[in-house]
Amino acid sequence: MTIPFEKLKSEFKRVLLSLGFTAEKAGVCATIFAENSRDGVYTHGLNRFPTFVEYVKKGLVYPDAEPTKENTLGSLEQWNGNLGPGILNARFCMDRAMELASENGVGCVAIKNTNHWMRAGAYGWQAAEAGFIGICFTNTISNLPPWGGIDPRLGNNPLVIAIPRKGGHVVLDMAISQYSVGKLNQYKSNNHELPLPGGYDAEGNLSTNATEILESQRLLPIGFWKGSGLSLVLDLLVTVLSQGNSTARVTQSENESGVSQVFICIKPDNSDRTTRLIEEIISYTKTSRPEHEGGSIFYPGENTLRTREKSLKDGVLVDEGIWGKVLGL
């Protein structure tokens, strides 16, 4: 079923107000949850909202917490999220990174003791829409085995790189596994096979069955050993720069709370030359012949804009069961 975007947002806000959020904070969080579903990232929009509510009720997310600065090292600032809502902490950190970039050309904000930020790409879009190059990444609870291993010891640490562009921002938002855990759960709920192998079954065979992969906890990293290495260095970076919890420590708590994140902003040269260089790269990429007749080549973020336009016109696609659950909260 479909729901008007404003209706989705208003229901989220209603629930958050009942949990002790201020009107301002409830409005920001509700908007991000609604925008995530609007842009087609249902796993971190409506579908994730009941889990977020549960974390608040369990005392893992503090609605009234504010981030506090702990250290300044040139263009790098270190903050403590004080277990506040990950959405609010992430938006704050990206805003602060942009302020530092405005002053110095580049700014970096690392935060510890924060919570799940929902869709990682939301903060790439935030930076790009303000005219900045944005880079951000986070660690997570361990849910990815290192290459050659069986047991999860790495986080599926999302990486975002966003480049502002007049004709549509380029926003890469990627998990380190072939499919994010949220996407696997979506395929599992819909009882659909994955289009490509996403992990291993209990016998160690590559599988397109999301249920088997989630049960084995052996997700397939992107690029095989390369993705495994990338996950490790992202965890090293967020932990060292924030002086916060590593994936190992987050996992020991048995809840994905108290994670560490990094936000980097760069102020680009907005000259005509820069515009031409960006368009040259996009245009050249699109000259590749499509694999299938009638197919198209898309840059990262292009399909998001198409989904956004359709959702605002026709309504946001929602899972009827989860929508009913939210209405009952």
C-alpha positions in Angstrom: 0.0 0.0 0.0 1.0 3.6 -0.4 0.9 6.4 2.2 1.3 10.2 1.6 4.7 11.4 2.6 3.3 14.0 5.1 1.1 11.4 6.7 4.0 9.1 7.2 6.0 11.9 8.8 3.2 13.0 11.1 2.6 9.5 12.5 6.3 9.1 13.2 6.3 12.4 15.0 3.2 11.5 17.0 4.9 8.4 18.3 8.2 10.1 19.1 6.4 12.9 21.1 4.8 10.2 23.2 8.3 8.8 24.0 9.5 12.1 25.5 11.1 13.7 22.4 10.9 17.5 22.1 8.8 18.8 19.2 12.0 19.9 17.4 13.8 16.6 17.8 10.7 14.5 17.0 10.3 16.5 13.9 13.8 16.0 12.7 13.8 12.2 13.4 10.4 11.8 11.9 11.5 13.6 8.7 14.6 11.4 8.3 12.6 8.2 8.8 10.0 9.3 6.3 12.6 10.5 3.8 14.3 7.1 4.0 11.2 5.3 3.0 10.4 8.0 0.4 13.7 7.3 -1.2 13.1 3.6 -1.3 15.3 2.7 1.7 12.5 1.0 3.5 14.8 -1.0 5.7 15.9 2.2 7.5 12.6 4.0 7.2 9.3 2.6 8.3 10.6 -0.9 8.7 13.3 0.1 11.2 11.0 2.5 13.1 9.5 -0.1 15.6 13.1 -1.2 16.5 14.1 2.4 17.1 11.1 2.8 19.4 12.1 -0.4 21.2 15.6 0.9 21.8 14.2 4.1 23.3 12.0 2.2 25.6 14.9 -0.1 26.7 17.0 2.9 27.6 19.6 2.3 24.9 18.7 5.6 23.2 18.3 8.8 25.3 15.8 11.2 23.6 17.1 14.3 25.6 20.8 13.6 25.2 23.0 16.2 23.5 26.5 15.7 22.0 29.4 17.2 23.9 32.8 18.2 22.5 35.8 16.4 24.1 38.8 17.5 22.0 40.0 19.7 19.1 42.9 18.7 16.9 43.2 21.3 14.2 40.4 20.6 11.7 39.4 17.4 13.6 37.0 17.5 16.5 36.1 14.6 18.8 32.6 14.5 20.3 30.7 12.3 22.7 27.2 11.4 21.5 26.1 10.5 25.1 23.8 7.7 23.6 21.5 10.2 22.0 19.5 9.4 18.9 21.9 8.5 16.1 20.0 10.5 13.6 20.3 13.7 15.6 23.9 13.2 16.4 24.8 12.4 12.8 23.0 15.5 11.4 24.8 17.6 14.1 28.2 16.1 13.2 27.8 16.7 9.5 26.7 20.3 10.1 29.7 20.8 12.3 32.0 19.2 9.7 30.6 21.6 7.1 31.3 24.6 9.4 34.9 23.5 9.8 35.2 23.0 6.0 33.9 26.5 5.4 36.6 27.8 7.7 39.5 25.6 6.7 38.6 23.9 3.4 38.2 20.6 5.1 36.6 19.5 8.3 36.4 16.2 10.2 34.2 15.3 13.2 34.5 12.0 14.9 31.9 10.9 17.5 31.9 8.1 20.0 29.1 6.7 22.1 26.4 7.4 19.6 23.6 5.2 18.1 22.5 3.8 14.8 22.1 6.6 12.3 19.5 4.7 10.1 20.2 5.3 6.4 23.9 6.3 6.1 23.3 8.1 2.8 21.0 10.7 4.5 24.1 12.5 5.7 25.8 12.4 2.3 22.7 14.0 0.8 22.8 16.6 3.7 26.3 17.6 2.7 25.8 17.6 -1.0 22.6 19.7 -0.8 24.6 22.3 1.1 27.3 22.3 -1.6 29.9 20.2 0.1 31.7 16.9 -0.6 30.7 14.6 2.2 32.3 11.4 3.4 31.1 9.4 6.4 31.3 6.0 7.9 30.4 4.1 11.0 31.2 0.8 12.8 28.5 -1.7 13.8 27.9 -4.8 15.8 29.9 -7.7 14.2 27.8 -9.4 11.5 30.4 -10.2 8.8 33.1 -12.9 9.0 36.7 -11.8 8.0 37.8 -13.4 4.7 38.7 -17.0 5.3 36.8 -17.1 8.6 33.5 -18.5 9.7 32.6 -16.4 12.7 31.4 -12.8 12.5 34.2 -10.5 13.7 33.8 -7.5 11.4 31.1 -4.8 11.2 29.1 -4.3 8.1 30.4 -0.8 8.2 28.6 1.5 5.8 30.6 4.0 3.7 29.1 7.1 2.1 30.8 9.5 -0.4 28.7 12.3 -1.8 29.6 14.9 -4.5 27.4 17.9 -5.2 26.2 18.2 -8.8 23.7 20.6 -10.3 22.0 17.9 -12.4 21.6 15.6 -9.4 24.0 14.9 -6.6 26.2 11.8 -6.8 25.8 9.9 -3.5 27.4 6.5 -3.0 25.8 4.7 0.0 27.2 1.2 0.4 27.3 -1.6 3.0 30.5 -3.7 3.1 28.6 -6.9 2.4 27.0 -7.7 -0.9 23.6 -7.1 0.7 23.1 -5.2 3.9 21.5 -7.0 6.8 18.4 -4.9 6.4 18.1 -5.8 2.7 18.5 -9.5 3.6 15.7 -9.3 6.1 13.6 -7.6 3.4 14.2 -10.4 1.0 13.5 -12.9 3.8 10.2 -11.2 4.7 9.1 -11.2 1.1 10.3 -14.8 0.6 12.3 -13.7 -2.5 15.6 -15.1 -3.7 18.5 -12.7 -4.0 19.5 -11.8 -7.6 23.1 -12.7 -6.8 24.8 -14.7 -4.1 24.9 -12.8 -0.8 26.5 -15.2 1.6 26.9 -18.8 2.6 24.5 -21.5 3.8 25.2 -23.7 6.8 27.3 -26.1 4.6 29.5 -23.2 3.4 28.0 -23.0 -0.1 27.3 -19.6 -1.7 23.6 -19.0 -1.5 20.9 -16.7 -2.8 18.6 -17.6 0.1 18.4 -14.7 2.5 17.1 -16.9 5.4 20.0 -19.3 5.1 22.5 -16.5 5.0 21.1 -14.8 8.1 21.0 -18.1 10.0 24.7 -18.9 9.1 25.8 -15.3 9.8 28.2 -15.6 6.9 27.5 -12.6 4.7 29.6 -12.2 1.6 31.8 -9.1 1.7 32.0 -7.0 -1.4 35.0 -7.8 -3.5 35.6 -10.9 -1.3 38.9 -10.3 0.6 38.9 -6.6 -0.4 35.6 -5.9 1.3 36.9 -7.7 4.4 39.9 -5.5 4.5 37.9 -2.4 3.9 35.6 -3.2 6.8 38.6 -3.7 9.1 40.2 -0.3 8.2 36.9 1.6 8.5 36.6 0.2 12.1 40.2 1.2 12.8 39.6 4.7 11.5 36.3 5.4 13.4 37.7 3.9 16.6 41.1 5.7 16.5 39.7 9.1 15.4 36.8 9.1 17.9 38.6 7.2 20.7 35.3 5.3 21.0 34.1 1.7 20.9 35.3 -0.7 18.3 33.2 -3.3 16.6 34.5 -5.8 19.2 33.3 -3.7 22.1 30.0 -2.9 20.5 29.4 -6.6 20.0 30.3 -7.4 23.6 27.4 -5.2 24.7 25.0 -7.5 22.7 23.2 -4.3 21.4 24.1 -2.1 18.5 24.5 0.9 20.7 27.5 3.1 21.6 28.9 3.0 18.1 31.6 5.3 16.6 31.3 7.4 13.5 33.3 9.8 11.4 32.1 12.7 9.2 34.4 14.5 6.7 33.5 17.5 4.6 35.4 19.2 1.8 34.5 22.6 0.3 34.9 22.1 -3.4 35.9 24.7 -6.0 32.5 25.6 -7.6 34.0 26.8 -10.8 32.8 26.0 -14.3 35.8 23.8 -14.7 34.7 21.7 -11.8 31.3 21.3 -13.3 32.7 20.3 -16.6 35.0 17.7 -15.0 32.0 16.1 -13.1 29.9 16.1 -16.2 32.7 14.6 -18.3 33.0 11.6 -15.9 29.2 11.1 -15.7 28.7 11.4 -19.4 31.6 9.0 -20.3 30.3 6.4 -17.8 26.9 6.5 -19.4 28.3 5.8 -22.9 28.8 2.1 -21.9 26.5 -0.2 -23.8 23.8 -1.6 -21.4 24.1 -5.3 -20.7 20.4 -5.9 -21.6 18.3 -4.3 -24.3 16.5 -1.3 -23.1 18.7 -1.1 -20.0 20.4 2.1 -18.6 23.6 3.0 -16.8 23.0 4.9 -13.6 25.3 6.9 -11.4 25.0 6.5 -7.6 22.0 8.4 -6.3 20.3 8.7 -9.7 17.7 6.0 -8.9 17.2 7.5 -5.5 16.0 10.7 -7.2 13.6 8.8 -9.4 12.2 6.9 -6.5 11.8 10.1 -4.5 9.9 11.8 -7.3 7.6 8.9 -7.7 6.9 8.6 -3.9 6.1 12.3 -3.6 3.7 12.0 -6.5 2.0 8.6 -5.9 2.7 8.1 -2.1 5.3 6.2 -0.2 5.2 2.4 -0.6 4.9 0.8 2.8 4.5 -2.7 4.3 0.9 -2.8 5.5 1.7 -5.0 8.5 4.5 -2.7 9.8 2.4 0.4 9.1 -0.4 -1.0 11.2 2.1 -1.7 14.0 3.3 2.0 13.9 -0.3 3.2 14.0 -0.8 1.2 17.2 2.2 2.5 19.0 
